[in-house]
Amino acid sequence: MDKLRHYILSHLSILFFSIFLPLFAIASVIFLIKLATYTAVIQLSLLEMAKLYLFVIPELLFFTLPIAFVVGGTLALYRLSNDNEMVVVFSLGISPAFIARVLAVPALLLTLLLLVDFIVVTPYIKIISANFLDKKKAEAKFNLTASEFGHHFGDWMIFVNKSDKNARVFEDVVLFNKAMKDEIIIKADKAELINQGGILKLKLDNGESYSYNNQLLKTMLFKTAYINDKMSTDPMIYRDTLDYWTNNELRERKTQRFITNSLLSLFPLISIFLMIAMGVVHARHQKRWIYLWLFLSIVGFYAAAFITQKWLGFHAIWGIALVWVLITYTFYRRLVGERF
């Protein structure tokens, strides 16, 4: 029995990885394309892009592992059936229930891994990833460079004639502000951008200030002056897993995600009968459209997980899982259990 168990699992692992790796690669390419759109708004180094990719790996694994397991397990059994090895197994008096028990162990471990992934790991990763992007977007607003166009710095409009991007030092700078009671123009020989704990300071050296209205014009010479502007970032705080799922921030979205992801985590475990029903065939007498039925089954389950939670709420978890097990068990008994 142990040799048979290892033999089935070895075929499962081969098919699993042959399906998982292409799926993961395709998902990674899609994310990298999305990542490329960020560079139109923010500047990312190669190290920062790698960091963002690491942030998204738990989510990529969550959506690719269940599909790879179900498809790989089904195709592994189908290959053994076409080689007439499953017929030999059943001829020795081994029941299909033994196959179900063999598949149940990796399916249970995968389900537990997926639950830990979306309940514990993904929330923390999502928060630090969102904070990182918000910080980069806030900094991007202050990437001042020399150009014929102006830059916004809070209420100020800045015109830079010469710049050193790496040192954040600018020369021949003109600032204009009309949001105050008097319109103000400031000209400085040198300016330096300083970031102190989210407070951006523009240090001006050797300049002149002009303020004017309809009645009066004022001028002032200065050696050093500072203009402050607070970065518009409000970082999210991650305390612990329980606090994340129980606090009321984005309550509706979290509830929908919890219900849907719970069902997707259970998908490998509750699809064991489906895998056997589609994978175990008599090569000579039974020809099944296995790829079509696999596709329809996965699409049907995922559609049910995403749609029904809007109407059933948390009852969708046990309701869909129970209905899925009953339907797949019915096919299992009719196509495999009664024949073998």
N, C-alpha and C positions, 0 to 999 in steps of 0.2 A: 504493500500500500504506500509506503514511504517513497519507494522508487517511482511509482506511478504519480504520486503527488508532485515530486520534484520534476518529473518529466513534463507534466502539464504546465507547471509554473515556469519552467524554462522556456517553453513555447510562448507562454503569455508574455514573459519579459521581453523576448525578442520582438514580438509584434508590437508590444506597448511602446518600446523605445523607437521603433521604426516609424510609428505614427506620431508620438509625442514630439520628437525633435523637429520634424518639419512644421508641425502646428506651432510650436514655440518660436521657431524661426520666423514664420509668417507674422505672428503676433508682434514679435520684436521689430520687424521691418515697419509694420503699421505704426507702432509707437515712435520709431525713429523719424518717420515722415511727419508725425504730429510734432515731434520735438523740433524739427526743422522750422516749423511755423513760429515757434517761440523766438527764434533768432531774428525774426523780423521786428520784434518788439524789444527784446533784451539781448545783451551780449553774453554769450556763454563760451567759456573755454572748453577744451577737450576734456579736462578733468571734471568740470561741472556737468557736462553732458553725460559722462560716465556715471556721475553721482545720481543724476535724475533717472538714468536707466536702472540703476540698482534699486531705486525707490519703487519702480513699477514692477520689478520681478515677482514679488508675492502675488500681485493681482494677475499677472500673466499666467503664473502657475495655477492659480485658482480656476481660471476658465479653460485651461488646456488639459490639465490632468484628468478630470472626470471623463471628458470625451475620449481621450486617448486610451483610458483604461477600458471603457465599455466597448469601443471599437476594436481594440487590441485583443481583448478576451474573446469577443465573438468570432473574430477572424482566426484566432488560434484554434478554437474548437472546430471551426469550419474547415481549416486546413487538415486537422487530424481526422475529421470525418471523410474528407475527400481521399485521404490516404488509407481509408478503411481501418484506421487504428481505433476509432471509437467503437466500431462494430465488434472488434476483437475484445475490447474492454468490457462491453456489455455481455458478450458471449461467455465471459468468465464469471458472470454472476454479479458483477459490480453494477450498482444501480446509478441512475442519473443524480440521485441525492448526494452521492459521494462527490461528484463533480461540483455540485452546489456548495458543499462544505469546503472543498479546496479553494474555490473562488471567493468564499465568504471572508477568509482571513485577510488577504491583501485588500479586499474591498472595504473591510472594517477599518483597517489601518489607514487607508487613503481617506476615508470619511472623517476620521479623527484628525488627520493632518489638515484637511480642508477646513474643518471647524476652527481649529487653532489659528489657521491662516487668516480667515476673515474676521474672527472675533477678537483676536489678540494682536496679531502682527499688522494687518492692513490698516486699522484705524491710526495707529502710531505713525506708520510710514506715510499715510495720506496727510497727516497734520504737518509733519516736518517738511514734506515735499511742498505743500501749499505755502508754508511760511517761507521756505527758500525762494519760491517763485515770486511771492509778493515782495520780498526784499529786493530781488533782482529787478523787478518792475519799478519799484520805488527809486532805486539807484539809477535806472535807465533814464528817468526823467531829468537827471542832472548830469548826463554825459555831455558836457559843454565842449564844443569844438569851434574852431575858427571857420566862419562862413559868412555869406552875405545876408543870411537870415538870422533872426533873433531866437533866443531860447527863453523859456519861462523858468523863473525861479521864484515860486510863490506868486506874489502880486507884481513882481518885477519882470521887466523885459530886458534881457542882457544881449549885448552885441559884442562879440569877441573877434579881434583882428588877428591875434597870434595865440597859439596854445601849445602846451606840452601835455598831451593826453595822459602819459604814464605818471607824470608828477602832479597832475591836476593844478598846474600853474598857467595863468593866462596873462597876456600883456595887451596893453592898449584896450581897456574895457570901458564900455559905456552902458549905464543902467538907466532905465526909464520907468517911472511909476506915476500913474494918474488915478490910482484908487484912493489916495488920500485927499485931504482938503485942498492942498496945494500940489500941483504937478511938480515932480522932482526929476532932475537929470543929474547923474553922477558920472564923472569921468575919472578913471584911475589908471596910473601907469602899469600897475601890477595887481593881480587878484589870485588868491589861492583858495581852493575848495577844501574844507575841513569837515570830516564826519565825526561827531562826538556822541556816541550812544543814540543814534537816530536823529540827532539835531545837526542839520547841515549849516555850516557857517561859511560865508564868503568873506574872506579877509581882504580888504582893499588897502593898498599902500600908495601914498603920494598922489592924492587926487583933489578934485574940486567938486563941490556940490552946488546945484542951482535949484532953488524952489521959487515958484512964481504963481501968481493968480492975476486977476484982472486989475488989481490995484498996486501990487508990490512984487519986486524981484529981489531975492536974497541970494547971496553967494557966500561960500565958506570953503576955506582951504583946510585939508586935514593930512596928517602924517599916516595914521592908521584908523580904519573904520571896519566895523563888522555888521553884516546883514545875516539874520538867522531865518531859517525856514525848516519847520518840522516835517520829516518824512511821513507821508500818509500811509503808514503801516500799522495794522492792528493784529499782531500775531496771535494765532489760536494757541491755547494752552492745553497740553495733554497731561492729565494727572494719573489716571490709571484706566484699565479696561472697563471696570464697573461704572466709573464716573462717565466715561464716554458714551456708553449705551443707555444710561439712565437719565442724564441731564436733558433738558428740554430744548437745547440748541439743535436746530434742524431736525426736530422730532419726527415729522412725517417722512422725511427722506431716510432717516435711520431705520425707522420701522419697516419701510418697504425693502430696504437693503437687507435687513436681518431676516425677513421672511423669505425673500428670493434666494439669498445665499445659503440659508439653512437647507432649502430644498435641493439646490445644486450640490451641496456637500453630501447629501444623502443619496444622490443619483447613482453613484457606483454600487452602493450597498443594496439598494432596492431594485437594481436592474439585473441581479444575478439570474433570475428566472428568464428574463428577456434574452440574455446572452446565450443561455443554454438552448432556449427555444429556437433561436435563429441560427446558432452555430452548429448544433448537433443534427446531422442529416444522414440519410442513407444515400451514398453517392450515386448509386445506380437508379434508385426509384424516386428520389426527391431532388428537385431543382428549385431553389428558392432565389428570389431576387434580393439577396442579402444586403447589398449596398443600398438599394432603394429603401428597404425597410429600416435599415440602420439610420439612414438620413431622416426618414419620416418620424421615427421614434424619438430621435434626439431633438428635432425641431418641435415635435409635439410636446415633449416634456418641458423644454425650456420656455415655450410659449405659455404653457399652463402655469409655470412658476412665476413668470413675469406679469401675467394678466390677472389670474384669479385672486392674487393677494390684494388687489384693489377692492374686491367685493367681500372676500371671506376674512381678511385680516390674518391674525395668527392661526385661525382654524385651517388656513390653507396648508400649513406645514403637515399636520397629521392627515388632513383630508386628501390632499393630492398624493401623499406618500401611500396611504392605504389603498386608494383607488388604483394607483400604478401597480402596486404589488398584486392586487387581485386580478387585474387585467393580464399582467405578464405571467402570473401563475396559471391562469386559465389556458393561455397559449402553450405554456410549458407542459401542462398535463395532456393537452390534446395532441401536441406535435411530438413530444418526447416521452413523457411519463407513461402513456398508454402503449406506445410502440416498443419501447426498450425496457 
